[in-house]
């Protein structure tokens, strides 16, 4: 299983979406004693499960502060004043090549936005990037790589790509203003697939409904009876937006999951009333499906309202929040543990797909569509929604 960090390339900075981009400790200032005490108190009182007194006491005492913080909370990060928390900045306009970047075991992969400059230049999905303007990537940190790719609208950048056979090609891309779409409609191998890149609060539910309506009202899409949603590179996003999307597929009042806080008993999350989608979707998942995306997929899978195809997911059923500290710095930490309808968590475990593919097939959307058509054990083209 490979783990990636996805970075949004835009003029406002790099956005780490799946996992935080690690910055060497020497490059970051350390919190003052006053701020350090604020961090300790917030972790002690705000995490769903209290950290040990010893770990809190040792936090910031010496050594690598970032490593000590992650030992208490693997998803915690401290942003000194002037270095903003990038989570949640995705919904604006950006100047760049129009792609997410995935740092994986075999190198750096590009995931172009539909209609963006990278896609318009002919860069395919999951193209492997090896050099920028002639500079090899091995000499660049993740932040430096993002800096090379974003830039002034209208400027050019040369990207060197290597295909699966080792052949290289350099493509010039003109940077433009782009607004990343959280929901995209991708046509591949004779089928329309909805790619859900991230859950954006107040946006993704309406975007999915609009896309679904387009598919059902478009005569050219009538042959595609099964709704397919691609979550393979979705790192999460807004937890409650994910629950709202899951609620589209089940009756109002259905228990979607529970939230665990320091307050006590788990609090149930119920499906809201309103417009519904009368479909049993196929969800494409993989090791980079994480957090809110796993909660969305796991909820529907357990309720019998979705089938999962792909590879086991990342294993993070928790939510983080950010708070400002007295010196203008920001602490991001885990404040909620999320339980699926069966009251179990996926943290550290992930979700097991109903139909498992090998790694190469899971990264190939065409191969996935073939599996969607006739996976071993069932033919989804012949199944009716809700029947197993």
The 8 nearest C-alpha neighbors of each residue, nearest first, counted from 0:
[[1, 286, 2, 358, 311, 104, 310, 313],
 [2, 0, 104, 103, 286, 3, 287, 105],
 [3, 1, 103, 287, 286, 0, 4, 104],
 [4, 2, 102, 103, 101, 5, 1, 287],
 [3, 5, 17, 18, 102, 101, 15, 6],
 [4, 6, 101, 100, 16, 15, 17, 99],
 [5, 7, 15, 14, 100, 99, 13, 8],
 [8, 6, 14, 99, 13, 9, 5, 98],
 [9, 7, 149, 13, 95, 145, 6, 98],
 [8, 10, 93, 94, 95, 149, 11, 12],
 [9, 11, 94, 93, 12, 149, 150, 95],
 [10, 12, 9, 93, 13, 94, 8, 88],
 [13, 11, 10, 9, 14, 8, 146, 145],
 [14, 12, 7, 6, 8, 145, 15, 142],
 [13, 15, 7, 6, 85, 16, 12, 86],
 [16, 14, 6, 19, 5, 20, 18, 17],
 [15, 17, 5, 18, 234, 14, 6, 4],
 [18, 16, 234, 4, 5, 15, 19, 3],
 [19, 17, 4, 16, 15, 20, 3, 5],
 [18, 20, 15, 21, 17, 4, 16, 74],
 [21, 19, 15, 22, 18, 4, 141, 142],
 [20, 22, 19, 23, 141, 24, 18, 65],
 [21, 23, 24, 20, 26, 27, 25, 142],
 [24, 22, 25, 26, 21, 27, 65, 63],
 [23, 25, 26, 27, 63, 22, 65, 64],
 [24, 26, 23, 27, 28, 22, 63, 29],
 [27, 25, 24, 23, 22, 28, 29, 21],
 [28, 26, 24, 25, 29, 23, 79, 22],
 [29, 27, 30, 26, 79, 25, 24, 31],
 [28, 30, 27, 31, 64, 59, 79, 24],
 [31, 29, 35, 34, 32, 28, 79, 33],
 [30, 32, 34, 33, 35, 29, 36, 326],
 [33, 31, 35, 34, 36, 30, 59, 37],
 [34, 32, 36, 31, 35, 37, 30, 325],
 [35, 33, 37, 31, 36, 32, 30, 38],
 [36, 34, 32, 38, 37, 33, 30, 31],
 [35, 37, 39, 33, 34, 38, 40, 32],
 [38, 36, 34, 40, 35, 39, 41, 33],
 [39, 37, 35, 41, 36, 40, 42, 34],
 [40, 38, 36, 42, 37, 41, 55, 43],
 [41, 39, 43, 37, 38, 42, 44, 36],
 [40, 42, 38, 44, 45, 43, 39, 37],
 [43, 41, 39, 45, 40, 46, 44, 38],
 [42, 44, 40, 41, 49, 45, 39, 50],
 [45, 43, 41, 42, 40, 46, 49, 261],
 [44, 46, 42, 41, 334, 43, 47, 261],
 [45, 47, 334, 48, 42, 333, 49, 44],
 [48, 46, 260, 261, 334, 335, 259, 336],
 [47, 49, 46, 50, 261, 260, 45, 43],
 [50, 48, 43, 46, 47, 51, 44, 42],
 [51, 49, 43, 71, 48, 52, 54, 55],
 [50, 52, 54, 53, 55, 49, 71, 43],
 [51, 53, 55, 54, 56, 50, 43, 57],
 [54, 52, 56, 51, 55, 57, 50, 58],
 [55, 53, 57, 51, 56, 52, 58, 71],
 [56, 54, 58, 52, 53, 57, 39, 51],
 [55, 57, 53, 54, 58, 52, 60, 39],
 [58, 56, 54, 60, 55, 53, 59, 61],
 [59, 57, 55, 60, 56, 67, 54, 68],
 [60, 58, 64, 61, 57, 35, 67, 62],
 [59, 61, 57, 58, 62, 56, 64, 63],
 [62, 60, 59, 63, 64, 57, 58, 67],
 [61, 63, 64, 60, 59, 67, 66, 24],
 [64, 62, 66, 65, 24, 67, 61, 59],
 [63, 65, 67, 59, 66, 68, 62, 58],
 [64, 66, 68, 67, 63, 69, 24, 76],
 [67, 65, 69, 68, 63, 64, 70, 62],
 [68, 66, 70, 64, 65, 69, 58, 63],
 [67, 69, 65, 71, 66, 70, 64, 72],
 [70, 68, 73, 72, 66, 71, 67, 75],
 [71, 69, 67, 68, 72, 73, 66, 54],
 [70, 72, 69, 68, 50, 73, 67, 54],
 [71, 73, 69, 75, 74, 70, 68, 333],
 [74, 72, 69, 75, 70, 71, 68, 333],
 [75, 73, 72, 332, 69, 76, 333, 319],
 [76, 74, 332, 331, 72, 69, 73, 68],
 [75, 77, 331, 330, 78, 74, 332, 65],
 [76, 78, 330, 329, 331, 79, 75, 328],
 [77, 79, 329, 328, 82, 83, 84, 330],
 [80, 78, 328, 82, 81, 77, 329, 28],
 [81, 79, 328, 327, 82, 78, 326, 83],
 [80, 82, 83, 79, 328, 327, 78, 84],
 [83, 81, 79, 80, 78, 84, 328, 85],
 [84, 82, 85, 81, 78, 80, 329, 79],
 [83, 85, 86, 78, 82, 329, 331, 321],
 [86, 84, 14, 88, 83, 87, 15, 13],
 [87, 85, 88, 84, 14, 16, 15, 89],
 [86, 88, 89, 85, 90, 236, 199, 84],
 [89, 87, 86, 85, 90, 91, 14, 84],
 [88, 90, 87, 91, 179, 7, 14, 86],
 [89, 91, 88, 179, 92, 178, 87, 199],
 [92, 90, 89, 178, 93, 88, 179, 177],
 [91, 93, 178, 177, 176, 90, 94, 179],
 [94, 92, 9, 177, 176, 10, 178, 95],
 [93, 95, 176, 9, 10, 175, 152, 177],
 [96, 94, 149, 174, 9, 97, 175, 150],
 [95, 97, 174, 117, 116, 98, 149, 148],
 [98, 96, 115, 95, 112, 116, 117, 111],
 [99, 97, 111, 110, 112, 96, 109, 100],
 [98, 100, 110, 7, 6, 109, 5, 111],
 [101, 99, 109, 5, 6, 108, 110, 98],
 [100, 102, 5, 108, 3, 4, 107, 103],
 [103, 101, 3, 107, 4, 106, 108, 100],
 [104, 102, 3, 106, 105, 2, 1, 107],
 [103, 105, 106, 1, 102, 2, 3, 107],
 [104, 106, 103, 107, 102, 127, 108, 1],
 [107, 105, 103, 104, 102, 108, 127, 128],
 [106, 108, 102, 128, 127, 101, 103, 100],
 [107, 109, 127, 101, 125, 126, 100, 128],
 [110, 108, 100, 125, 126, 99, 111, 98],
 [109, 111, 99, 124, 98, 125, 100, 108],
 [112, 110, 98, 118, 117, 97, 109, 124],
 [111, 113, 115, 98, 97, 114, 118, 110],
 [112, 114, 115, 118, 111, 183, 185, 184],
 [113, 115, 118, 112, 119, 116, 117, 111],
 [114, 116, 97, 112, 118, 113, 117, 119],
 [115, 117, 119, 118, 96, 97, 120, 175],
 [118, 116, 120, 96, 119, 122, 115, 111],
 [117, 119, 121, 122, 120, 115, 116, 111],
 [120, 118, 116, 121, 117, 115, 114, 122],
 [119, 121, 117, 118, 122, 172, 116, 170],
 [122, 120, 118, 119, 123, 117, 170, 116],
 [121, 123, 118, 117, 120, 126, 124, 111],
 [124, 122, 126, 121, 125, 118, 111, 110],
 [123, 125, 110, 126, 111, 109, 122, 118],
 [126, 124, 109, 108, 110, 127, 123, 111],
 [125, 127, 109, 108, 124, 123, 128, 160],
 [128, 126, 108, 160, 161, 107, 125, 109],
 [127, 129, 160, 107, 108, 159, 130, 126],
 [128, 130, 136, 159, 160, 135, 127, 161],
 [131, 129, 135, 159, 134, 136, 133, 158],
 [132, 130, 158, 134, 133, 157, 159, 135],
 [133, 131, 157, 134, 156, 158, 130, 159],
 [132, 134, 131, 130, 135, 157, 159, 158],
 [135, 133, 130, 131, 132, 136, 138, 129],
 [136, 134, 130, 137, 129, 138, 133, 131],
 [135, 137, 139, 130, 138, 129, 134, 131],
 [136, 138, 135, 139, 140, 129, 130, 134],
 [137, 139, 136, 135, 140, 134, 144, 143],
 [140, 138, 136, 137, 143, 144, 141, 135],
 [139, 141, 143, 142, 144, 138, 137, 136],
 [142, 140, 144, 143, 145, 139, 20, 6],
 [143, 141, 145, 144, 140, 146, 13, 20],
 [142, 144, 146, 140, 145, 141, 139, 147],
 [143, 145, 141, 147, 146, 142, 139, 140],
 [146, 144, 142, 148, 147, 143, 8, 13],
 [145, 147, 143, 144, 149, 148, 142, 150],
 [148, 146, 144, 145, 149, 143, 131, 150],
 [149, 147, 145, 146, 95, 144, 96, 150],
 [148, 150, 95, 9, 146, 8, 147, 10],
 [151, 149, 95, 10, 94, 152, 148, 174],
 [150, 152, 154, 153, 94, 174, 149, 95],
 [151, 153, 175, 174, 94, 154, 176, 150],
 [152, 154, 174, 173, 175, 151, 155, 150],
 [153, 155, 174, 173, 152, 151, 156, 150],
 [156, 154, 173, 172, 174, 171, 153, 157],
 [155, 157, 172, 171, 132, 158, 173, 154],
 [158, 156, 171, 132, 170, 131, 172, 169],
 [159, 157, 131, 170, 169, 130, 171, 132],
 [160, 158, 169, 130, 168, 129, 128, 131],
 [159, 161, 128, 168, 167, 127, 129, 169],
 [160, 162, 167, 166, 127, 165, 168, 128],
 [163, 161, 165, 164, 166, 167, 160, 127],
 [162, 164, 165, 161, 166, 127, 126, 167],
 [165, 163, 162, 166, 161, 167, 127, 160],
 [164, 166, 162, 163, 161, 167, 160, 168],
 [167, 165, 161, 162, 164, 168, 163, 160],
 [166, 168, 161, 160, 165, 162, 159, 169],
 [169, 167, 160, 159, 161, 170, 166, 158],
 [168, 170, 159, 158, 160, 157, 171, 167],
 [171, 169, 158, 157, 159, 172, 168, 120],
 [170, 172, 157, 156, 158, 155, 169, 173],
 [173, 171, 156, 155, 120, 117, 174, 157],
 [172, 174, 155, 154, 153, 175, 156, 116],
 [175, 173, 95, 96, 152, 153, 154, 155],
 [176, 174, 152, 94, 95, 153, 177, 173],
 [175, 177, 94, 93, 152, 92, 95, 178],
 [178, 176, 93, 92, 94, 175, 97, 179],
 [177, 179, 92, 91, 93, 180, 176, 90],
 [180, 178, 177, 181, 112, 90, 89, 97],
 [179, 181, 182, 183, 178, 112, 196, 90],
 [180, 182, 196, 197, 195, 179, 203, 183],
 [183, 181, 195, 180, 194, 196, 206, 207],
 [184, 182, 194, 193, 185, 180, 195, 181],
 [183, 185, 193, 192, 194, 191, 186, 182],
 [186, 184, 192, 191, 193, 183, 187, 194],
 [185, 187, 191, 190, 192, 184, 189, 188],
 [188, 186, 190, 189, 185, 191, 365, 192],
 [189, 187, 190, 365, 186, 368, 369, 191],
 [188, 190, 187, 186, 191, 223, 368, 222],
 [191, 189, 187, 188, 186, 223, 192, 368],
 [190, 192, 186, 185, 187, 184, 193, 189],
 [193, 191, 185, 227, 184, 228, 186, 194],
 [192, 194, 184, 228, 183, 229, 185, 227],
 [195, 193, 229, 183, 228, 182, 196, 184],
 [194, 196, 182, 181, 197, 230, 229, 193],
 [197, 195, 233, 181, 194, 182, 232, 230],
 [196, 198, 181, 233, 236, 235, 195, 199],
 [199, 197, 236, 237, 203, 235, 240, 241],
 [200, 198, 203, 202, 237, 236, 197, 201],
 [201, 199, 240, 237, 202, 198, 203, 239],
 [200, 202, 199, 203, 240, 204, 205, 198],
 [203, 201, 199, 200, 205, 204, 206, 198],
 [202, 204, 206, 199, 205, 198, 207, 201],
 [205, 203, 207, 206, 244, 202, 208, 243],
 [204, 206, 208, 207, 203, 202, 209, 201],
 [205, 207, 203, 209, 204, 208, 210, 202],
 [208, 206, 210, 204, 209, 205, 203, 211],
 [209, 207, 211, 205, 210, 206, 212, 204],
 [208, 210, 212, 206, 207, 211, 205, 213],
 [211, 209, 213, 207, 212, 208, 206, 214],
 [210, 212, 208, 214, 213, 209, 207, 215],
 [213, 211, 209, 215, 210, 214, 216, 208],
 [212, 214, 210, 216, 211, 215, 217, 209],
 [215, 213, 211, 217, 212, 216, 220, 210],
 [214, 216, 212, 213, 217, 211, 221, 220],
 [217, 215, 213, 214, 212, 218, 220, 221],
 [216, 218, 214, 219, 220, 215, 213, 221],
 [219, 217, 221, 220, 216, 215, 214, 222],
 [218, 220, 217, 221, 222, 214, 223, 216],
 [219, 221, 218, 217, 222, 214, 223, 215],
 [220, 222, 218, 223, 219, 215, 224, 217],
 [223, 221, 220, 224, 219, 218, 190, 225],
 [224, 222, 221, 225, 220, 190, 191, 226],
 [223, 225, 222, 226, 221, 380, 220, 278],
 [226, 224, 223, 227, 280, 380, 281, 379],
 [225, 227, 280, 281, 224, 228, 278, 279],
 [226, 228, 281, 192, 280, 282, 193, 225],
 [229, 227, 193, 282, 194, 192, 283, 281],
 [228, 230, 194, 283, 231, 282, 195, 193],
 [231, 229, 233, 284, 283, 232, 195, 288],
 [232, 230, 284, 285, 288, 229, 233, 283],
 [233, 231, 287, 288, 230, 234, 196, 285],
 [232, 234, 196, 230, 288, 197, 235, 231],
 [235, 233, 17, 289, 288, 16, 232, 290],
 [236, 234, 291, 292, 290, 289, 197, 233],
 [235, 237, 198, 197, 291, 199, 238, 234],
 [236, 238, 198, 240, 200, 199, 239, 241],
 [239, 237, 291, 241, 240, 236, 242, 318],
 [238, 240, 242, 241, 237, 243, 200, 291],
 [239, 241, 243, 200, 237, 242, 238, 198],
 [242, 240, 244, 238, 239, 243, 295, 291],
 [241, 243, 239, 245, 244, 240, 246, 295],
 [242, 244, 240, 246, 241, 245, 239, 247],
 [245, 243, 241, 246, 247, 242, 204, 240],
 [244, 246, 242, 247, 243, 295, 248, 241],
 [247, 245, 270, 243, 244, 248, 249, 242],
 [246, 248, 275, 244, 245, 276, 249, 243],
 [247, 249, 276, 246, 245, 275, 277, 304],
 [250, 248, 246, 247, 251, 253, 270, 245],
 [251, 249, 253, 252, 270, 248, 246, 272],
 [250, 252, 272, 270, 271, 253, 249, 246],
 [251, 253, 270, 269, 250, 254, 271, 272],
 [254, 252, 270, 269, 251, 250, 255, 249],
 [255, 253, 269, 256, 268, 252, 270, 340],
 [256, 254, 269, 268, 340, 298, 253, 270],
 [257, 255, 339, 340, 268, 338, 254, 267],
 [256, 258, 267, 338, 266, 265, 268, 337],
 [259, 257, 337, 266, 265, 336, 338, 335],
 [258, 260, 265, 336, 335, 337, 47, 257],
 [261, 259, 47, 262, 335, 263, 258, 334],
 [260, 262, 47, 263, 46, 45, 48, 259],
 [263, 261, 260, 264, 259, 47, 265, 45],
 [264, 262, 261, 260, 265, 259, 266, 47],
 [263, 265, 266, 262, 259, 260, 261, 258],
 [266, 264, 259, 258, 257, 267, 263, 260],
 [267, 265, 258, 257, 264, 268, 259, 256],
 [266, 268, 257, 256, 269, 265, 258, 254],
 [267, 269, 256, 255, 257, 254, 266, 270],
 [270, 268, 254, 252, 253, 255, 271, 267],
 [269, 271, 246, 251, 252, 253, 255, 254],
 [272, 270, 251, 246, 269, 252, 273, 243],
 [273, 271, 251, 270, 274, 252, 250, 246],
 [272, 274, 275, 271, 251, 247, 246, 250],
 [273, 275, 247, 272, 276, 208, 271, 248],
 [274, 276, 247, 248, 277, 273, 249, 246],
 [277, 275, 248, 278, 247, 274, 208, 249],
 [278, 276, 275, 248, 279, 384, 249, 247],
 [279, 277, 384, 276, 280, 226, 248, 225],
 [278, 280, 384, 305, 304, 385, 281, 277],
 [281, 279, 226, 305, 227, 278, 282, 225],
 [280, 282, 227, 306, 305, 307, 226, 228],
 [281, 283, 307, 228, 229, 227, 306, 280],
 [282, 284, 229, 308, 230, 309, 231, 307],
 [285, 283, 231, 309, 230, 288, 310, 308],
 [284, 286, 310, 231, 312, 288, 287, 311],
 [285, 287, 312, 313, 288, 311, 0, 310],
 [288, 286, 232, 285, 313, 289, 231, 234],
 [289, 287, 233, 231, 312, 285, 286, 234],
 [290, 288, 234, 293, 313, 292, 235, 287],
 [289, 291, 235, 315, 316, 293, 292, 317],
 [292, 290, 235, 294, 238, 293, 241, 236],
 [293, 291, 235, 295, 289, 290, 294, 288],
 [294, 292, 296, 289, 290, 291, 295, 297],
 [293, 295, 291, 297, 292, 296, 298, 290],
 [294, 296, 292, 298, 293, 241, 297, 245],
 [297, 295, 293, 299, 294, 298, 300, 292],
 [298, 296, 300, 294, 299, 295, 293, 301],
 [297, 299, 301, 295, 300, 296, 339, 294],
 [298, 300, 304, 302, 305, 296, 301, 297],
 [299, 301, 305, 297, 303, 302, 298, 304],
 [302, 300, 298, 303, 299, 297, 340, 341],
 [301, 303, 299, 304, 300, 298, 340, 305],
 [304, 302, 300, 301, 305, 299, 385, 306],
 [303, 305, 299, 279, 302, 300, 385, 248],
 [306, 304, 300, 280, 279, 299, 281, 303],
 [305, 307, 281, 300, 282, 353, 280, 308],
 [306, 308, 352, 282, 353, 281, 283, 354],
 [309, 307, 354, 283, 352, 353, 355, 284],
 [310, 308, 355, 284, 356, 361, 285, 283],
 [309, 311, 285, 355, 356, 284, 352, 312],
 [312, 310, 351, 350, 285, 286, 349, 352],
 [311, 313, 286, 349, 285, 350, 288, 314],
 [312, 314, 286, 289, 349, 287, 288, 315],
 [349, 315, 313, 346, 347, 348, 345, 312],
 [316, 314, 346, 290, 317, 289, 345, 313],
 [317, 315, 346, 290, 345, 337, 344, 336],
 [316, 318, 336, 337, 335, 315, 290, 333],
 [319, 317, 335, 333, 334, 336, 238, 320],
 [320, 318, 333, 332, 334, 331, 335, 317],
 [319, 321, 331, 332, 334, 333, 322, 318],
 [322, 320, 331, 330, 329, 332, 323, 319],
 [323, 321, 330, 329, 324, 331, 320, 332],
 [322, 324, 329, 328, 327, 330, 325, 321],
 [325, 323, 328, 327, 326, 329, 322, 34],
 [324, 326, 327, 34, 323, 328, 37, 33],
 [327, 325, 328, 324, 80, 34, 323, 79],
 [328, 326, 80, 324, 325, 323, 329, 79],
 [327, 329, 80, 79, 324, 78, 326, 323],
 [330, 328, 323, 78, 322, 324, 77, 321],
 [331, 329, 77, 322, 321, 76, 78, 332],
 [330, 332, 321, 76, 75, 320, 77, 319],
 [331, 333, 75, 319, 320, 334, 74, 330],
 [334, 332, 319, 318, 46, 335, 320, 75],
 [333, 335, 46, 319, 47, 45, 318, 332],
 [336, 334, 318, 260, 317, 259, 47, 333],
 [335, 337, 317, 259, 258, 316, 47, 318],
 [338, 336, 258, 317, 316, 257, 259, 335],
 [337, 339, 344, 342, 257, 343, 256, 258],
 [338, 340, 256, 342, 341, 343, 298, 344],
 [341, 339, 256, 342, 255, 298, 254, 338],
 [340, 342, 339, 343, 338, 301, 256, 344],
 [343, 341, 338, 339, 340, 344, 257, 256],
 [344, 342, 338, 341, 339, 345, 340, 337],
 [343, 345, 338, 346, 316, 339, 337, 342],
 [344, 346, 349, 348, 316, 314, 315, 347],
 [347, 345, 315, 314, 316, 348, 344, 349],
 [346, 348, 314, 345, 349, 315, 313, 344],
 [349, 347, 314, 345, 346, 350, 313, 315],
 [314, 350, 348, 312, 345, 313, 311, 347],
 [349, 351, 312, 311, 352, 345, 297, 348],
 [350, 352, 311, 353, 349, 310, 312, 355],
 [353, 351, 307, 354, 308, 355, 311, 309],
 [352, 354, 307, 308, 306, 355, 351, 309],
 [353, 355, 308, 352, 309, 307, 356, 374],
 [356, 354, 309, 310, 352, 308, 353, 357],
 [357, 355, 309, 361, 310, 360, 358, 354],
 [356, 358, 360, 359, 361, 355, 310, 309],
 [357, 359, 361, 360, 362, 356, 310, 0],
 [360, 358, 362, 361, 357, 363, 356, 366],
 [361, 359, 363, 362, 358, 357, 366, 356],
 [360, 362, 358, 359, 363, 309, 356, 357],
 [361, 363, 360, 359, 364, 358, 125, 367],
 [364, 362, 360, 366, 361, 365, 367, 359],
 [363, 365, 367, 366, 368, 362, 361, 187],
 [366, 364, 368, 367, 363, 188, 369, 187],
 [367, 365, 369, 363, 368, 364, 360, 370],
 [368, 366, 364, 370, 369, 365, 371, 361],
 [367, 369, 371, 365, 370, 366, 364, 372],
 [368, 370, 366, 372, 367, 371, 365, 373],
 [371, 369, 374, 367, 368, 372, 373, 366],
 [370, 372, 368, 369, 373, 374, 367, 379],
 [371, 373, 369, 370, 368, 380, 374, 379],
 [372, 374, 378, 370, 371, 375, 369, 377],
 [375, 373, 370, 371, 377, 376, 378, 372],
 [376, 374, 377, 373, 354, 378, 370, 371],
 [375, 377, 374, 378, 373, 354, 379, 353],
 [378, 376, 375, 374, 379, 373, 382, 381],
 [379, 377, 373, 380, 381, 374, 372, 382],
 [378, 380, 382, 381, 377, 372, 373, 371],
 [379, 381, 378, 382, 372, 225, 224, 373],
 [382, 380, 379, 378, 383, 377, 224, 225],
 [383, 381, 379, 380, 386, 384, 378, 387],
 [382, 384, 386, 385, 381, 379, 279, 380],
 [385, 383, 279, 278, 386, 382, 277, 304],
 [384, 386, 279, 304, 383, 387, 303, 278],
 [387, 385, 383, 384, 382, 303, 279, 304],
 [386, 385, 382, 383, 303, 377, 384, 306]]
